[in-house]
Amino acid sequence: MKNLRLRAARAAKGLSQQGLADLAGVSRQTINAIEQGDYNPTIRLCIAICRALDRTLDDLFWDGPGE
């Protein structure tokens, strides 16, 4: 499943995939794969992305009831 919340949060901060990748310490391809739903990131990477975007894990990665 695509991670549209991550993509929207990245865009809201004015970051490209490369910009977010640089902040999180991964490749642009990794960010693209996460956004496309092709890669399930480690909790460590999820936290790095959340910190870079000033969001919580709930905001970006964990589905609530009915999602």
N, C-alpha and C positions, 0 to 999 in steps of 0.2 A: 504494500500500500504506500502510495506516495506521501511524503511528509510535507504537506502544504503549509503547515504551521511554521516549520523551520524556514521554508522558502520565504514566507511572508515576513517573518521576524528579521531575516537577513536583509530583505529589501527595505524594510522600515528603518533599519540602521544605515542604509545606503552602502551596504557591503556587496561586493561581487562574491562569487564562490571562491575565487582566489584569495580575496581579502579575509574572508572567514577562515579559510584553510590556514592562512598564515597565522592568524590569531590563535587557532586551535592546535597548530603544530602538525597538520596533516596535509595531504595533497588535495588539489582542487578536485581530482577524480573521486576522492573519498567523500567529499561534501556532495558532489553530484550524485554519487551512488546512494547516499543516505536520503537525499531529497527525492530520488526516483523510487525509493523503497527496495533497492537492490542490495543494501548492506545494513546489517544490524550493528550499530556501533557499541563499543564497550561502555560501561558506566563511566569510566574515566574520560573517554572522549565526549560522552554526553554532557558531563559536568563542564568540560573545557568549552564546549560550544555554548552552553547556557551562560557561563561567565562572560564569554565574548559578546553575547547578545543581550546581557542583562535580563535574562529570563529564567524561569524555574524549570525543573525537569517536567513537572506537570504541564507547564505551558507548551513545551515542545515535543515531548516524547511519550508521555503516559496518557493513554486513552481513558476517559471517564466512562460511566455507564452509558450504553447506547451508541458509543462511537466506534 
